[in-house]
Amino acid sequence: MTTAQHKIGSGFGARSTAADVLEGIDLSGKLAIVTGGYSGLGLETTRALTKVGAHVVVPARRPSTAREALDGIEGVEVDELDLGDLDSVRAFAEGFLSSGRTVDLVINNAGIMACPETRVGPGWEAQFATNHLGHYALVNRLWPAIAPGGARVVSVSSGGHHNSAIRWDDVEFTTGYDKWEAYGQAKTANVLFAVQLDLLGRESGVRAFSLHPGGILTPLQRHLSQAEMMERGWIDEEGELLHPEAFKSPEQGAATQVWAATSPQLTGMGGVYCEDCDIAEPAPAQERTGVKAYTIDPEQAARLWELSAELTGVNAFA
């Protein structure tokens, strides 16, 4: 399998911030949709994009909380969206399309991590449903607004994709639920989604990317107890970071998704997985760096797209 999955020497790195990668970029007149753009990395992403002129639509499961978090940031609008509810996805998309606007950037940032076994919709495993299927349905329903402007679509994955490939024999974890394996499968799905969307969308000028933002302590960890985070070697008994150098600030964590969404260095490229504000290298055997081969496999990407279309009943390319 041939791949463009190699570093391009962007000049940025793990400590670059969203402001750094946006220096010299003017997004005046551009419209971005950032799911979960009111908390953690999403909030920093929204803040950075508006500072360089973008108008940002923030779909939020808790609109009142989002408006409070975004208070004082100019160029933002909030609408209701629950990614775990396909009726909510449809309602948001129909409302947006009725405005007649086109989209320049979509950043699929919202997500859940390592939650207890939870079922949504028709009994779907919540991490796969929320992190992947909800975003899949959202982008497909918004396609009439995404295609005309040749938008970039950015899928926020994670190094957690190393935890699991797609479990084709039991995607919904009907037996033997493991919250970290379920998270890994969902993050793998985020990468495969970008691979297939890039293939399908490039004739319209739409390019798609996925990424690992790095290690950052944000509300994403809300399902983890202090004991669990201590066991994983993240914090001590006082809740302080044991290895601060291993973690990024939220401003640094938002940088890779902002870079993927806006950088002119990626013009003409797509379908690749990024980290530390550059394209990532393929993962060496038995190591948890770079991108695993199964996440950028075009055959698995096409298979996941077909499964997602079957489950959601939505496919803009049918």
N, C-alpha and C positions, 0 to 999 in steps of 0.2 A: 504494500500500500504506500503510495506516495503522499506526502503531506508537506504543507507550508509551515509546519509546526516547529519553527526555529526562531531564535531571537533575531531581532533586526537592529539591535544597538540603538534604542530609542534615546539614550542620554539621560533617562530617568531611572529611578530605582526604588528599593523598598521604603526609603525614607522620604520620597517625594510626596508632596501633598496635592490635593485637588487643585489648589490655587496655583501650584507650580506648573502642572500640566496644562492649565488653561491660560497661562501667560501669553499674551499676544493674540488670543483667539476671541473673536467677537461673535456672539450668538444673538445679536439683536434681530428681532423678527422671527426667531426660531421658536418652535413649540416642542417641549419635552414632556413626556409622561413618565413619572417615576413612582412605581408602586412602593408603598411603605416609605414615602419620601418625607416622613415627619418624625422619624426615630432612628437613632444609631447612624449607620452609614448613609441611610436614605436622607436623613436630615442634612448631613454634611454635603451630600450630592446636590440636593435642592438649593442649599445656600450658595454653593460654588457656581452652579449654572446660572442662577439669577444674577449673581454679581457681574457676569459677563454678558448680560442682556437677554437671556432666554426667559420665555414665559413657561412656567412649570405647572402642569396639572398633577395633583397628588391624589390618586385614588386611595381611600382609607377605609378600613373596617370600622374605625371609630372616628368619624368626621369631627366631632366636637373636640376630641383630644388632639387631632391633627391641627385644627385651626388654632388651638391654644399654643401648640409647639411651634407653629409657623408664624405666630403673631409678630409683626414688625418686619417681616421679610417681604419686600415688594415683588410683584410679578408672579404671585402664586395663587392658584385656585384649588379648592378641595372639593372632591365629590365622593360619594359613598361607593365602596366596592369591597365585597368579601370574596376573596379568591377561592374559598372552600365551598362556595355556593354558585353554581353555574347560572342560576336565575339572576343573581346579583351581577355576575359578569356580563350577561346579556343586557341587563338594564343600563349598566354604566356605558357599555359600548354603544347602544342605541342612542342614549342621551348625547354622547360625544359626537357621534356621526350626524345627529340632527343639527349640530351647530355649523356644519359645513366646513369645518377647519381640517387642515392636513397636519400630519405629525412628522417632525424631523428626527426626533430621538425618542426611543422607548427604552427605559432601563427597568428591567424586571428584577427589582431589588428586594421586595418583600419576601419573607419566608419564616418558617419555624424550624427549630432544631431540637432533636433528641427529646421529643415530648412523649409522655406516656401513651400507650396504645389508645388511639382515638379514631373514630370513624366519622366521615362526613359524607354528604350526598347519599348515593345509593349503597353506602357501606364501604367507600374507598378509604384506604389508609391515609391518614391526614397529611403526612409529610409529602407523599407523592402527589396527593390531590392539590394541596395548597401551593407547594413550591413549583410543581410542574404543570399539572393539568389546568389549574386556574390560569396560569400565564399562557399556556398553549391556547386555550379558548379565547383569552383576551386579545392576543395578537391576531388570531384568525378572524375574530369578529371586527377588529379595528382595521383589517387589511384595506378596505376602501379608502381609509385616511392615511395609511402608512405607505402604500405603493406609489401614489402620485408624486410625492416629494423625494422618493428614493431614500427613505429613512434608514438610520442605523438602529438595530435592535440589539440590546445588550442583556445577556442572561447572567445574573450573578450566581455562580456556582460556588465551589469551595474545594479546598484540599481534601475535604471529607469524601470526595468522590472516590478516593482510594479505598474507602471502607467496603464498597460493593459495586459490582456491575449491575445491570438490570436483571432482576430475578425472573426470567421469562416463565418459569414454571409456577411462580407464586408472587406476582407483582404486589398483590394486596396484603401479603403477610397473613393469610388465613390461618397459618399454623406457625408457631414459634416466633412471635414478634420480638425483635431486637431494635431498640430505638436508634442505636448508632448505625446499624446496617440499613435501617429504613432511611435514615438521613443520608447515608452514602448513596443509596439508590436514587433518591430524589435529586441529589447534586449531580450524579452522573446523567440523569435525565435532562438537567439544565444544559449540560454541554452538548448532548446529542441533539437536543432541540435546536440549538444554534447552528450545528452542522447542517441539519436538513433544511432549516429555514433559509440559510445562506444559499444553498443549492437551488431551492425553489424560487427564491426572491431576487436573485441577482439579475435576471432579465429585466426586472422592473427597477433596477438600480438599488435595491434594498440589500444591505449586507448585515450579517449577524455575527456576534462575537460572544464568547463566554469568558469567565474569569474566576480567579481565586483572589479575594481582597486581602488575604493575610490574616494573621491572628489578632483580633481586636476584642476586648471585652465590651459588649454592648447589651441592650435588652434581649438580644437573640439568645443569651444564656439563661433566660428567665425560668426555664424548666429544669435547670441544674441546681442542686443543693450546694451549699458551701463545702460539705464533705466530699461531694463528687469532684468539685473543682480542685480541692486539696489533693484528692487521690490522683488526679491527672497531672499534678505538679504545677498547676497554674498559680495558686495562691497559698498563703500560709494561714495559720490559725486566726490572725488578725484581719484576714481578708486582703492583705497586701500581695502584690505580684512577686513571685519568687524569682522570676527571670524577666525583668522589665524590657530587656533588650530583645526578647523574643516576640514582643507584642508591638503593634502599631497603634498610634493615636487614631481616633475617628477620622481626622483630616487626612492622615496617610492612608487609612483603610479605604476611603472613598476615591482615592486617586486613580486606581486602576480602572474602575468602571467609568469614571469621567474621561480618562484617557481613551479607553476603547470607544466611547460614544462620540468623541470629538476630534481626535488627533488626525491631522492631515497625513501623518506618517503611515496610516492604515488605508489610505485611499487605494481602491482597486483590490483590496484584500478582504477576507472574511472567512467565517467558518473555523476560526482558530480560538484556542484557549490561551488566556493571558494571565500573567502574574507579575507583580512588582513593576507595573507600567511598561511591560514589554510582552512580546509573544513568548510563551513558555516553551521549554524544551520537552521532548518526550521523556517520560519517567524511566530512570534506570531500573533494572530489575531489582525487586525487593526493597526499593526505597520509596519514601513518601514525598518526593519532590517532583515537580513537573506534572505532566498529564499522562494518565494511563491510556494505553492504546485502545481499550474498549470504549472509551468515551468519545473518541474521534473517528470511530469505525463507521463509514458511510452506510454499510449494510444494516448495522444496528440502529443507526439514526433513522433510516427509512422505515425500519420495522417499528420503532417506537412511535413515529409519526402516524403510521397506520393504526396502531393500537390506540393512540390518543384520540384520533378521529372517531374511531369506533366507540370509545367510552364517552366522549363528550357530544358526539353528533355534530361536530363542527369541523369543517375543512375548507378553507378559502381556495384551495387549489384542486378541489374535486372536479 
